[in-house]
Amino acid sequence: MNFTMDSTTITFLVLILLILILLFFVLHLNSKLNKFLIGSSSKDLGESITTLHNSIKEFEGFKTELEKYLSTVEKRLKKSIQSIQTVRFNPFKGTGSGGNQSFATAFLNEESNGVVISSLYSREHVSIYSKPVKNGVSEYELSGEEKEAIAEARKTLK
């Protein structure tokens, strides 16, 4: 069995090999182009750019809404209680009643506004007082323990 090739056969085989190589490159470029084009319905670069532009517009709208929301959250957070401090004490040291069951608790927001609540405990009764606080002071007379609770609460702010 003598297998000889003439120049036509060699040319034909070389052309088939070139066609296969070119087909491989075309398929490879097509897969890269499909990865490059955005969206399953995009057929050209213009559609991909339009899709990207629309996505950017959606993100800008989302960003604007998020900024507005965070602004309202910050305003509400400034008004919320951010520091709570309690001072326990015995207002009736000499009489033997009360123990350290009495307390003054300050509830302050970021601007040192809030309330101080005091409880005076004795064996016979319990008295509870509430005094508003603005900028760390109250328009009502404060006991030393209430002032101490407010001062401790203000230290933990900011």
MDAnalysis code that builds the backbone (N, CA, C; Angstrom):
import MDAnalysis as mda
import numpy as np

u = mda.Universe.empty(474, n_residues=158, atom_resindex=np.repeat(np.arange(158), 3), trajectory=True)
u.add_TopologyAttr("name", ["N", "CA", "C"] * 158)
u.add_TopologyAttr("resid", np.arange(1, 159))
u.add_TopologyAttr("resname", ["MET", "ASN", "PHE", "THR", "MET", "ASP", "SER", "THR", "THR", "ILE", "THR", "PHE", "LEU", "VAL", "LEU", "ILE", "LEU", "LEU", "ILE", "LEU", "ILE", "LEU", "LEU", "PHE", "PHE", "VAL", "LEU", "HIS", "LEU", "ASN", "SER", "LYS", "LEU", "ASN", "LYS", "PHE", "LEU", "ILE", "GLY", "SER", "SER", "SER", "LYS", "ASP", "LEU", "GLY", "GLU", "SER", "ILE", "THR", "THR", "LEU", "HIS", "ASN", "SER", "ILE", "LYS", "GLU", "PHE", "GLU", "GLY", "PHE", "LYS", "THR", "GLU", "LEU", "GLU", "LYS", "TYR", "LEU", "SER", "THR", "VAL", "GLU", "LYS", "ARG", "LEU", "LYS", "LYS", "SER", "ILE", "GLN", "SER", "ILE", "GLN", "THR", "VAL", "ARG", "PHE", "ASN", "PRO", "PHE", "LYS", "GLY", "THR", "GLY", "SER", "GLY", "GLY", "ASN", "GLN", "SER", "PHE", "ALA", "THR", "ALA", "PHE", "LEU", "ASN", "GLU", "GLU", "SER", "ASN", "GLY", "VAL", "VAL", "ILE", "SER", "SER", "LEU", "TYR", "SER", "ARG", "GLU", "HIS", "VAL", "SER", "ILE", "TYR", "SER", "LYS", "PRO", "VAL", "LYS", "ASN", "GLY", "VAL", "SER", "GLU", "TYR", "GLU", "LEU", "SER", "GLY", "GLU", "GLU", "LYS", "GLU", "ALA", "ILE", "ALA", "GLU", "ALA", "ARG", "LYS", "THR", "LEU", "LYS"])
u.atoms.positions = np.array([
    [0.839, -1.141, 0.000],
    [0.000, 0.000, 0.000],
    [0.902, 1.227, 0.000],
    [0.896, 1.831, -1.081],
    [1.734, 2.990, -1.275],
    [0.847, 4.226, -1.235],
    [1.134, 5.055, -0.271],
    [0.311, 6.234, -0.090],
    [1.130, 7.442, -0.491],
    [0.810, 8.024, -1.565],
    [1.535, 9.195, -2.050],
    [0.556, 10.347, -2.160],
    [1.071, 11.498, -1.907],
    [0.234, 12.681, -1.976],
    [0.737, 13.579, -3.095],
    [-0.179, 14.022, -3.808],
    [0.218, 14.971, -4.835],
    [-0.028, 16.385, -4.307],
    [0.315, 17.363, -5.036],
    [0.253, 18.749, -4.563],
    [-1.189, 19.213, -4.344],
    [-2.135, 18.688, -5.060],
    [-3.532, 19.057, -4.882],
    [-4.041, 18.569, -3.536],
    [-3.687, 17.377, -3.174],
    [-4.118, 16.808, -1.899],
    [-3.505, 17.587, -0.742],
    [-2.219, 17.924, -0.874],
    [-1.542, 18.675, 0.178],
    [-2.192, 20.060, 0.318],
    [-2.470, 20.695, -0.778],
    [-3.108, 22.005, -0.752],
    [-4.488, 21.914, -0.103],
    [-5.235, 20.886, -0.460],
    [-6.563, 20.673, 0.107],
    [-6.489, 20.473, 1.624],
    [-5.557, 19.697, 2.111],
    [-5.394, 19.447, 3.553],
    [-4.962, 20.715, 4.292],
    [-4.077, 21.475, 3.677],
    [-3.639, 22.729, 4.295],
    [-4.830, 23.692, 4.394],
    [-5.644, 23.773, 3.364],
    [-6.829, 24.650, 3.399],
    [-7.830, 24.201, 4.464],
    [-8.045, 22.903, 4.598],
    [-8.947, 22.391, 5.638],
    [-8.405, 22.741, 7.019],
    [-7.093, 22.600, 7.207],
    [-6.472, 22.943, 8.486],
    [-6.624, 24.440, 8.773],
    [-6.403, 25.288, 7.779],
    [-6.579, 26.727, 7.949],
    [-8.026, 27.074, 8.280],
    [-8.967, 26.421, 7.626],
    [-10.388, 26.667, 7.902],
    [-10.721, 26.281, 9.342],
    [-10.190, 25.154, 9.825],
    [-10.437, 24.728, 11.201],
    [-9.835, 25.715, 12.205],
    [-8.635, 26.195, 11.917],
    [-7.999, 27.174, 12.808],
    [-8.799, 28.468, 12.825],
    [-9.210, 28.959, 11.659],
    [-10.014, 30.171, 11.584],
    [-11.367, 29.998, 12.274],
    [-11.982, 28.830, 12.138],
    [-13.244, 28.545, 12.804],
    [-13.071, 28.589, 14.330],
    [-11.965, 28.040, 14.812],
    [-11.666, 28.079, 16.240],
    [-11.536, 29.530, 16.712],
    [-10.801, 30.356, 15.972],
    [-10.633, 31.756, 16.347],
    [-11.959, 32.520, 16.305],
    [-12.782, 32.254, 15.331],
    [-14.085, 32.919, 15.234],
    [-14.957, 32.554, 16.439],
    [-15.005, 31.281, 16.805],
    [-15.793, 30.858, 17.968],
    [-15.235, 31.453, 19.262],
    [-13.913, 31.504, 19.361],
    [-13.271, 32.082, 20.546],
    [-13.606, 33.583, 20.654],
    [-13.510, 34.322, 19.556],
    [-13.854, 35.744, 19.556],
    [-15.336, 35.961, 19.841],
    [-16.188, 35.097, 19.353],
    [-17.625, 35.205, 19.593],
    [-17.930, 35.018, 21.083],
    [-17.263, 34.075, 21.732],
    [-17.499, 33.876, 23.167],
    [-16.994, 35.084, 23.959],
    [-15.858, 35.660, 23.557],
    [-15.363, 36.865, 24.235],
    [-16.310, 38.037, 24.014],
    [-16.850, 38.180, 22.826],
    [-17.796, 39.246, 22.531],
    [-19.061, 39.095, 23.358],
    [-19.549, 37.861, 23.524],
    [-20.746, 37.631, 24.335],
    [-20.491, 37.990, 25.800],
    [-19.275, 37.741, 26.295],
    [-18.937, 38.131, 27.660],
    [-18.844, 39.643, 27.772],
    [-18.383, 40.298, 26.732],
    [-18.210, 41.749, 26.739],
    [-19.550, 42.471, 26.672],
    [-20.467, 41.979, 25.862],
    [-21.773, 42.602, 25.719],
    [-22.605, 42.311, 26.960],
    [-23.255, 43.339, 27.476],
    [-24.019, 43.226, 28.710],
    [-25.462, 42.877, 28.374],
    [-26.032, 41.968, 29.136],
    [-27.431, 41.605, 28.957],
    [-27.593, 40.493, 27.948],
    [-28.585, 39.685, 28.190],
    [-28.784, 38.530, 27.314],
    [-29.360, 38.933, 25.967],
    [-30.038, 40.091, 25.891],
    [-30.659, 40.503, 24.630],
    [-29.761, 41.433, 23.815],
    [-28.602, 41.797, 24.339],
    [-27.726, 42.718, 23.623],
    [-27.098, 42.034, 22.422],
    [-27.165, 42.740, 21.334],
    [-26.575, 42.204, 20.104],
    [-25.384, 43.019, 19.643],
    [-25.272, 44.242, 20.163],
    [-24.137, 45.060, 19.762],
    [-23.683, 45.929, 20.934],
    [-22.622, 46.642, 20.738],
    [-22.028, 47.462, 21.779],
    [-22.945, 48.600, 22.208],
    [-23.713, 49.154, 21.294],
    [-24.638, 50.243, 21.602],
    [-25.689, 49.814, 22.624],
    [-26.242, 48.617, 22.461],
    [-27.228, 48.114, 23.419],
    [-26.586, 47.890, 24.788],
    [-25.339, 47.419, 24.791],
    [-24.640, 47.207, 26.058],
    [-24.414, 48.531, 26.785],
    [-24.035, 49.552, 26.045],
    [-23.810, 50.864, 26.651],
    [-25.127, 51.424, 27.185],
    [-26.214, 51.245, 26.455],
    [-27.525, 51.695, 26.923],
    [-27.925, 50.966, 28.198],
    [-27.685, 49.670, 28.254],
    [-27.994, 48.883, 29.452],
    [-27.180, 49.378, 30.642],
    [-25.895, 49.627, 30.429],
    [-25.044, 50.146, 31.506],
    [-25.513, 51.533, 31.957],
    [-25.888, 52.373, 31.008],
    [-26.371, 53.715, 31.332],
    [-27.634, 53.641, 32.197],
    [-28.564, 52.762, 31.830],
    [-29.791, 52.606, 32.615],
    [-29.486, 52.088, 34.015],
    [-28.539, 51.177, 34.125],
    [-28.161, 50.648, 35.438],
    [-27.553, 51.742, 36.305],
    [-26.732, 52.579, 35.712],
    [-26.119, 53.684, 36.465],
    [-27.197, 54.646, 36.946],
    [-28.182, 54.935, 36.105],
    [-29.286, 55.832, 36.497],
    [-30.064, 55.235, 37.678],
    [-30.299, 53.923, 37.645],
    [-31.001, 53.262, 38.750],
    [-30.185, 53.367, 40.039],
    [-28.880, 53.158, 39.945],
    [-28.029, 53.249, 41.124],
    [-27.980, 54.674, 41.664],
    [-27.984, 55.662, 40.780],
    [-27.993, 57.056, 41.231],
    [-29.280, 57.374, 41.978],
    [-30.416, 56.872, 41.467],
    [-31.688, 57.063, 42.160],
    [-31.685, 56.384, 43.525],
    [-31.155, 55.176, 43.571],
    [-31.056, 54.443, 44.837],
    [-30.164, 55.187, 45.819],
    [-29.052, 55.726, 45.322],
    [-28.118, 56.480, 46.175],
    [-28.803, 57.705, 46.762],
    [-29.568, 58.428, 45.948],
    [-30.276, 59.618, 46.413],
    [-31.290, 59.254, 47.500],
    [-32.056, 58.187, 47.277],
    [-33.031, 57.750, 48.274],
    [-32.328, 57.326, 49.564],
    [-31.216, 56.630, 49.446],
    [-30.472, 56.174, 50.621],
    [-29.909, 57.352, 51.406],
    [-29.405, 58.360, 50.708],
    [-28.893, 59.559, 51.390],
    [-30.006, 60.270, 52.161],
    [-31.189, 60.379, 51.564],
    [-32.320, 61.004, 52.255],
    [-32.694, 60.203, 53.497],
    [-32.753, 58.898, 53.348],
    [-33.109, 58.033, 54.470],
    [-32.081, 58.161, 55.593],
    [-30.797, 58.117, 55.251],
    [-29.756, 58.218, 56.270],
    [-29.786, 59.578, 56.961],
    [-30.163, 60.618, 56.234],
    [-30.285, 61.942, 56.839],
    [-31.385, 61.941, 57.904],
    [-32.522, 61.333, 57.593],
    [-33.602, 61.267, 58.587],
    [-33.207, 60.373, 59.761],
    [-32.475, 59.317, 59.499],
    [-32.019, 58.444, 60.587],
    [-31.072, 59.201, 61.508],
    [-30.175, 59.989, 60.940],
    [-29.256, 60.781, 61.761],
    [-30.017, 61.782, 62.629],
    [-31.027, 62.426, 62.074],
    [-31.821, 63.380, 62.855],
    [-32.528, 62.679, 64.010],
    [-33.101, 61.510, 63.727],
    [-33.788, 60.761, 64.787],
    [-32.799, 60.254, 65.822],
    [-31.628, 59.846, 65.383],
    [-30.627, 59.319, 66.300],
    [-30.131, 60.387, 67.262],
    [-30.005, 61.614, 66.780],
    [-29.571, 62.710, 67.663],
    [-30.582, 62.950, 68.781],
    [-31.850, 62.681, 68.503],
    [-32.896, 62.906, 69.503],
    [-33.101, 61.702, 70.410],
    [-32.533, 60.563, 70.081],
    [-32.737, 59.368, 70.901],
    [-31.779, 59.344, 72.084],
    [-32.151, 58.593, 73.095],
    [-31.327, 58.468, 74.294],
    [-30.020, 57.777, 73.924],
    [-28.894, 58.418, 74.276],
    [-27.595, 57.855, 73.926],
    [-26.725, 57.609, 75.139],
    [-27.156, 58.110, 76.284],
    [-26.370, 57.890, 77.490],
    [-27.304, 57.745, 78.680],
    [-27.070, 56.709, 79.464],
    [-27.845, 56.467, 80.675],
    [-26.848, 56.209, 81.799],
    [-26.953, 56.984, 82.845],
    [-26.072, 56.804, 83.998],
    [-26.905, 56.843, 85.274],
    [-26.560, 55.959, 86.197],
    [-27.277, 55.867, 87.465],
    [-26.315, 56.067, 88.628],
    [-26.769, 56.823, 89.608],
    [-26.027, 57.022, 90.856],
    [-26.924, 56.515, 91.980],
    [-26.417, 55.548, 92.748],
    [-27.169, 55.031, 93.905],
    [-26.676, 55.744, 95.161],
    [-27.596, 55.962, 96.111],
    [-27.213, 56.673, 97.333],
    [-28.210, 56.384, 98.451],
    [-27.844, 56.780, 99.665],
    [-28.707, 56.645, 100.830],
    [-29.027, 58.046, 101.340],
    [-30.248, 58.527, 101.115],
    [-30.580, 59.894, 101.532],
    [-30.801, 60.026, 103.043],
    [-30.960, 58.902, 103.734],
    [-31.272, 58.937, 105.167],
    [-30.165, 58.248, 105.954],
    [-28.932, 58.663, 105.780],
    [-27.781, 57.979, 106.367],
    [-27.856, 57.895, 107.889],
    [-28.287, 58.929, 108.537],
    [-28.283, 58.949, 109.991],
    [-29.419, 58.166, 110.622],
    [-30.532, 57.956, 109.928],
    [-31.709, 57.328, 110.531],
    [-31.683, 55.812, 110.427],
    [-30.816, 55.256, 109.605],
    [-30.751, 53.806, 109.453],
    [-31.764, 53.250, 108.487],
    [-32.561, 54.087, 107.891],
    [-33.524, 53.582, 106.907],
    [-33.053, 53.950, 105.505],
    [-33.498, 53.214, 104.567],
    [-33.204, 53.549, 103.176],
    [-32.124, 52.707, 102.537],
    [-31.009, 52.478, 103.206],
    [-29.909, 51.758, 102.560],
    [-29.456, 52.514, 101.332],
    [-28.872, 51.806, 100.388],
    [-28.486, 52.421, 99.104],
    [-29.511, 52.067, 98.033],
    [-30.777, 52.120, 98.398],
    [-31.844, 51.770, 97.471],
    [-32.327, 52.975, 96.663],
    [-31.964, 54.165, 97.060],
    [-32.351, 55.363, 96.321],
    [-31.404, 55.548, 95.140],
    [-31.892, 56.200, 94.103],
    [-31.047, 56.398, 92.915],
    [-31.479, 57.634, 92.146],
    [-30.559, 58.096, 91.319],
    [-30.843, 59.147, 90.334],
    [-30.300, 58.639, 89.007],
    [-31.148, 58.616, 87.994],
    [-30.749, 58.125, 86.674],
    [-30.984, 59.213, 85.637],
    [-29.958, 59.513, 84.869],
    [-30.052, 60.516, 83.807],
    [-30.150, 59.806, 82.468],
    [-31.098, 60.216, 81.645],
    [-31.289, 59.722, 80.285],
    [-31.059, 60.917, 79.355],
    [-29.958, 60.911, 78.603],
    [-29.625, 62.068, 77.762],
    [-29.432, 61.664, 76.310],
    [-29.788, 62.577, 75.408],
    [-29.493, 62.369, 73.993],
    [-28.172, 63.063, 73.652],
    [-27.846, 63.098, 72.372],
    [-26.565, 63.647, 71.923],
    [-26.392, 65.117, 72.280],
    [-27.488, 65.840, 72.385],
    [-27.442, 67.271, 72.680],
    [-27.590, 67.561, 74.174],
    [-27.426, 66.533, 75.022],
    [-27.560, 66.628, 76.486],
    [-28.960, 67.040, 76.906],
    [-29.956, 66.658, 76.125],
    [-31.349, 66.876, 76.488],
    [-31.936, 65.541, 76.922],
    [-32.877, 65.599, 77.847],
    [-33.512, 64.366, 78.292],
    [-34.224, 64.549, 79.607],
    [-34.008, 63.594, 80.510],
    [-34.701, 63.612, 81.788],
    [-33.812, 62.958, 82.840],
    [-33.974, 63.398, 84.084],
    [-33.328, 62.731, 85.214],
    [-34.456, 62.253, 86.124],
    [-34.416, 60.977, 86.460],
    [-35.431, 60.370, 87.312],
    [-34.767, 59.981, 88.624],
    [-35.401, 60.396, 89.721],
    [-34.856, 60.109, 91.054],
    [-35.870, 59.317, 91.851],
    [-35.359, 58.424, 92.659],
    [-36.201, 57.646, 93.549],
    [-35.610, 57.728, 94.945],
    [-36.422, 58.139, 95.903],
    [-36.009, 58.181, 97.305],
    [-36.744, 57.069, 98.028],
    [-35.964, 56.132, 98.534],
    [-36.527, 54.951, 99.161],
    [-36.367, 55.032, 100.674],
    [-37.454, 54.777, 101.390],
    [-37.396, 54.584, 102.839],
    [-38.290, 53.392, 103.156],
    [-38.230, 52.921, 104.379],
    [-39.037, 51.745, 104.736],
    [-40.537, 52.034, 104.646],
    [-40.909, 53.265, 104.838],
    [-42.326, 53.615, 104.852],
    [-42.894, 53.910, 103.468],
    [-42.081, 54.481, 102.593],
    [-42.599, 54.839, 101.271],
    [-41.455, 55.064, 100.275],
    [-41.846, 55.170, 99.020],
    [-40.911, 55.467, 97.935],
    [-41.445, 56.683, 97.193],
    [-40.568, 57.654, 96.991],
    [-40.941, 58.845, 96.221],
    [-40.149, 58.852, 94.919],
    [-40.818, 59.156, 93.830],
    [-40.163, 59.189, 92.517],
    [-40.359, 60.574, 91.920],
    [-39.260, 61.153, 91.410],
    [-39.277, 62.484, 90.828],
    [-38.695, 62.421, 89.418],
    [-39.236, 63.246, 88.549],
    [-38.737, 63.336, 87.177],
    [-38.539, 64.809, 86.842],
    [-37.359, 65.126, 86.311],
    [-37.067, 66.523, 85.981],
    [-36.486, 66.581, 84.569],
    [-37.037, 67.474, 83.713],
    [-36.506, 67.604, 82.358],
    [-35.103, 68.218, 82.381],
    [-34.311, 67.825, 81.403],
    [-32.944, 68.338, 81.284],
    [-32.777, 68.913, 79.882],
    [-32.299, 70.157, 79.806],
    [-31.992, 70.809, 78.517],
    [-30.559, 71.294, 78.567],
    [-29.769, 70.851, 77.591],
    [-28.351, 71.224, 77.507],
    [-27.600, 70.939, 78.805],
    [-27.955, 69.841, 79.451],
    [-27.239, 69.408, 80.650],
    [-27.688, 70.053, 81.938],
    [-28.699, 70.934, 81.898],
    [-29.206, 71.573, 83.117],
    [-30.729, 71.458, 83.134],
    [-31.291, 71.650, 84.325],
    [-32.739, 71.594, 84.479],
    [-33.233, 72.908, 85.052],
    [-34.456, 73.280, 84.693],
    [-35.050, 74.487, 85.259],
    [-35.491, 74.247, 86.702],
    [-35.539, 72.967, 87.106],
    [-35.878, 72.623, 88.476],
    [-34.599, 72.408, 89.269],
    [-34.680, 72.605, 90.577],
    [-33.509, 72.424, 91.423],
    [-33.121, 70.946, 91.446],
    [-31.823, 70.684, 91.252],
    [-31.320, 69.319, 91.206],
    [-30.552, 69.007, 92.483],
    [-30.692, 67.765, 92.936],
    [-29.895, 67.316, 94.080],
    [-28.473, 67.045, 93.603],
    [-27.564, 66.859, 94.513],
    [-26.178, 66.545, 94.161],
    [-26.071, 65.251, 93.381],
    [-26.877, 64.264, 93.761],
    [-26.855, 62.974, 93.068],
    [-27.387, 63.100, 91.642],
    [-28.435, 63.920, 91.459],
    [-28.975, 64.142, 90.116],
    [-27.947, 64.853, 89.242],
    [-27.277, 65.860, 89.807],
    [-26.225, 66.556, 89.059],
    [-25.098, 65.594, 88.692],
    [-24.753, 64.704, 89.619],
    [-23.695, 63.729, 89.364],
    [-24.097, 62.764, 88.238],
    [-25.340, 62.303, 88.267],
    [-25.823, 61.394, 87.218],
    [-25.779, 62.082, 85.855],
    [-26.194, 63.348, 85.800],
    [-26.160, 64.103, 84.535],
    [-24.718, 64.292, 84.075],
    [-23.835, 64.637, 84.989],
    [-22.417, 64.850, 84.626],
    [-21.802, 63.554, 84.094],
    [-22.097, 62.426, 84.730],
    [-21.557, 61.135, 84.268],
    [-22.129, 60.774, 82.899],
    [-23.399, 61.059, 82.696],
    [-24.017, 60.774, 81.385],
    [-23.399, 61.636, 80.288],
    [-23.116, 62.890, 80.603],
    [-22.538, 63.800, 79.601],
    [-21.113, 63.375, 79.231],
    [-20.399, 62.767, 80.172],
    [-19.028, 62.304, 79.875],
    [-19.013, 61.228, 78.808],
    [-20.044, 60.397, 78.761],
    [-20.058, 59.290, 77.800],
    [-20.574, 59.701, 76.430],
    [-21.087, 60.928, 76.316],
    [-21.568, 61.403, 75.007],
    [-20.387, 61.811, 74.136],
    [-20.488, 61.536, 72.864],
    [-19.518, 61.914, 71.840],
    [-18.215, 61.336, 72.160],
])
